[in-house]
Structure formats: structure tokens, C-alpha cells
Amino acid sequence: MSEAVREAVARLLPRVEQPSRYVDCEWNAVDARAARASYRAAIAYPDVYDVGMANQAIQILYAALNAVDGVSCERVFVPWKDMADALRDAGVPLYALESHDPVREFDMVGITLPHELAYTNVLELLDLAGIPIRAADRGESDPLVVGGGPCAYNPEPVAAFFDAVLVGDGEEAVVEIVETHRRCKEAGLTRSETLAELARVRGVYVPALGARRVVKRTISDLGAFTSPTCPVVPYTDVVHDRVAIEVLRGCARGCRFCQAGMIYRPVRERSADDIIRDAMTALRCTGYDEVSLTSLSTADHSAFVEVLRRLGRRLSGTDVSISVPSLRADALTPDVARLLGDVKRTGLTLAPEAGTQRLRDVINKNVTEEGLLDTVARAFASGWRRVKLYFMIGLPTETDEDVVGIAELVERVLLAARDVVPPNERGSVRVAVSVSTFVPKPHTPFQWEAQPPLAEVRRRQELLRQRMPKKGVELSYHDAETSFVEAVLARGGREVADAIEEAWRRGARFDAWTQEFSLERWRLAFETAGVDASSIANRPRDPFEPLPWSHISSGVSEAFLRAERSRAYARQTTPDCTFEGCTGCGVCGALGVSNVVAGGVRV
């Protein structure tokens, strides 16, 4: 079958955009045709190849499963619309990249859920593969469909489409899922019996068994797991086309809007030796000219300066750059600025999130204006000429003064940058401003808050646009309409599944791509499915009412989240527990895992 699919795909490639998305045999890819495996897994990302290949989870799980005896793992991505339509017209099923075997012939299909706007692409993937989109309609011969990733912390909107959902870290759990499934198949268990066995795996939620309590799976020691040091190198340009080295997992800064900062606790750092070793190995194995030190808050690593110094020495004279995805305003110390400046300089990204100190205190963004301006001045004095700033509109308690404060802060940033560069270079100073819309996410102190109605979000965006400096500033918004749908999908329950399917049947694909998104299509889908979208997105919740995701535990206690919400309204900040001691979030006790820093364990 695989050779027939390969030949059929070859005939389609001249007709589609970016055919390099659909060909195999990339450098460091597993040669599935040479493998002899008794169990076959497909790891899927619900977007195009060039987006999915930038996802670290795909590379981590791909390496983990291919290291298991008797298991072969391949990659699957959602083809762009032209290729998807061509596959349907030609009667060619969606195939795994390495072998070109149909996805429906695999034992398991694991689908990452990176964000809510990917939900319709999950259905597109399953349909192209010839797998029934609803778990209840699958038979004994269909693959096991497993979800995981950030959206697993409220699995209910997509529960109908998955046999099982993994909540938490995947390195250990995905291997246990595969081993459990393989054992069940060898024992001749039925699908329903297999699901009951999978529900015994810690961190696995089986929707068919009801809303049972599941506590996330957590790895206590990242150093016990080998980071992928020979990742697959694409033939085509991809998003974040570079070596990515995870330096730590988790963040305890405690921004009250940030889901990742809550669900990935506690903080677990990798040692400086492991980071340097893996970075140099990956550079040799791939040929990339940039290494990115990734995490939610990379500069918080206790050995961050040491890592930069040692990497800088190793890379001196090689023209290989070191990048950090985002820095806190207080992280660009003179040492860090100098060390980043010693190698090929990349862009600087800062996230003050709010324009006034009052609102920064509300959201627990422990960044001051003075600190931000000092950071910008230090960066531009060290040679940077462009900075990107992230802000958010619609945060709880936000007023027009806070919105205007964004524009005023940007103007002061621009002046601070121009003041420290030579007069003949001031025209090259650029400040890029990206403004997103607040989405109340599950498992955060703001999970009970309302998203402002669309009309109000648009009014605030226009107010900001009018007040924003024009010269030297590039202003962009995250579309308010997509944020509204994201809020519905993030906060909804099982009733939302019907709307997701209806939107997909009406043509919703690639909703995260601005040009492909249609609010009208989603409104019709919500109406047809009987879903009150405004009530889900724009209604505040009582802090003690049951929520669709209440049975899923991130380890952070509800009492802590409620207390953080109260502190927000009182403008009281909460410190980072990795610097100032326990703040009582409950995660360490609930999971039996403490914060791990490079020098040991600090409670």
C-alpha cells in the first residue's frame, strides 16, 4: 500500500503549494521502511508541516517512542487545503511521512493539542485518514486516538473525538500508553476493555468512562531523560528553524492570566552541563547556525549566565547565534547583554503585558516601568536596534487609562532607545508592538473572569491605535474575533463538540491562520449546535461553581487560585517561590515533586 500511496502522492505534488511539506527522507528521520516493528505509532500535529516541525513535543515524543524496542513512530501533519483536496479527489488516504503508509493502519495516533483554534484541524486530520471522527463510532480495527498538550487541561470540548487524553508531561506516559495498548492487543482485549486499562495509567483521561478525576503526569527530573539531540532537519523553511534546547520546564512567576505558568509547575531546571552538551551535539548533528534556549522563562534558570558564557566560548568564531525567545525586563543584566552581544545578535523580545503599574500589579507581572526602560537602554547601548513588546487588552479591571498607558509606555521605550544610540543611527530604532486579547483560561486565577464583548474589545483597540506613536513603531493586533472563539473553546464543556464538528463541516480549517478564519461560520455553527457562545466567553463565573474542567487537576489548588484572584483585585503581588519561598500553590504536595534548580532541590 505504501508504494502505491507514494506514487500517487508524487503525481499530486506538481499541483500543490510547497510540495516539500509532503516528502520524506529528511536528515535524521527514522527510516520506517527498514524498521520491523510489532507496534506502530503516529505522532500528529494539527497544522501544516512547517508549523508542526517547530513543536518540541513532536521531536521529544518521536525520539522517545522510536527508542522503545519493537515500536516504530512516524510523523503526521495536516496538509494545506490544496493538498487535502487533492488527496480526497484522488482517493488517497492521509499517510505517515516516513513510510507513506495510511495513518488508519497504525496502532495509535497521538495528536498534540497546542491551542483551541486547532480543533477543527483535528477533525480534518481524522477524516483525511479515514478514521471515524467520533470515538463512539470507532471499531476494533481502528487506531487508538490519543490527545495531549496544553489543551488537555480542559479536554471536554474535544472529548467526543478522543479515545484517551494524556494530561501532563509525556516522556514517560506516552511509553506507558503504548506498552499498555500493546499488551491489551496481544491479550485480545476489546476496545472498551482496553480503554479501561488505559484509564489506569497515571495522567490518562478516558472520556467514555465519564468525568473522573485525573491528576497531571509530572516528570521530577528532566536530566533523567535524554533531550533529542539529532532532531529531524526539514528540507523547507519552518517556523523557528533552528536547534531548540529546553533549559527548564515550568514557571513560578505567577502571572495570573497565564495558563502555562500554572499547568507546568513546579519549576525543573536542567543542569548547565546537560544544556551545553545537548546544544553542541545538536548543532553538529543538524548543521543549524542558531541555537535557541527555550522555556517559559529562560533567564530565570539559576545558571543562565554560566550557560551563556560557556556556550559563547564554544561558539566563538563559528557565526552560530544564541537566541532566547523572550526575556523579562529585569533579565537583561549587563552580563547577559554582553554575553548575548558576543555572538551573532538576534532580536530582543519583552513582555510587559500592561501599560500601567496598577494593572501590572493586578496581573502579578512583577515588572516596573523603570526596569523596562533600563533594559531597553542597556540593549540598545549594546547594539540592538529593534525590540518587540507584547501587551494584552481586556484584562480584568482594565480601564481606558490602562489602554492609553500602553501607548504612553511605548513612546517612552522609543525615547529610551533613541537616547543611547549614535545620532546617525536613531532612524534605525524600531519598536514592534503586538497586542493580544485576554482569554480567560482554565486553571488560572482568572478562569472565572469574563472576556470583554467583541464590540468593547474593538473600541479599546481603536483607542490604542489612535494614541500609539506612528514613527518608529509597528503595531499589530491579535484578531479579537479569533480570541472570542478561542475563549468559547477554552471554557466550554462537552456541548461544544457539536459546534466544532459543525464548523468543520462548514469548511473551518486552519482557524489559527487569519486569512482562513470566519467568525460568521463559527456563529452559524454555535447557533446550529445550540451553544450560547457569548454566555461561555463573556459571562463571569462564580469562584465556587463547578467548571467543565474541575475534574482535571494541574496540582495547583483551587483555593490558591481563588486567593490569587482576590489578591489581584486588591493589587497585591505574589512572589516567585523559586526565589522567595513557598507561596502555597499546593503543587509540590499534590504531585510529590518540588522545584528543582541546577544546584539541587529548593522547596
Buried (B, 14 or more C-beta within 10 A) or exposed (E): EBEEBBEBBEEBBEEBEBBEBBBBEBEBBBEBBEBEBEBBBBBBBBBBBBBBBBBBBBBBBBBBBBEBEEBBBBBBBBBBBEBBEBBEEEEBBBBBBBBBBBBBBBBBBBBBBBBBBBBBBBBBBBBBBEBBBEBEEBEEEBBBBBBBBBBBBBBBBBBBBBBBBBBBBBBBBBBBBBBBBBEBBEEEBEBEEBBBBBBEBBBBBBBBEEBEEBBBBBBBEBBEBEBBBBBBBBBBEBEBBBBBBBBBBBBBBBBBBBBBBBBBBBBBBBBBBBBBBBBBBBBEBBEBBBBBBBBBBBBBBBBBBBBBBBBBEEBEEEEBBBBBBBBBBBBBBEEBBBBBBBBBBBBBBBBBBBBBBBBBBBBBBBBBBEBBBBBBBBBBBBEBBBBBBBBBBBBBEBEEEBBBBBBBBBBBBBBBBBBBBEEEEBEEBBBBBBBBBBBBBBBBBBBBBBBBBBEBBBBBBEBBEEBBBEEBBEBEBBBBBBBBBBBBBBBBBBBBBBBBBBBBBBEBBBBBBEEBBBBEBBBBBBEBBEBBBBEBBBEEBEBEEEBBBEBBBBBBBBEBBBBBBEBBEEBEBBBBBBEEEEBBBBBBEBBEBBBBBBEEBBE
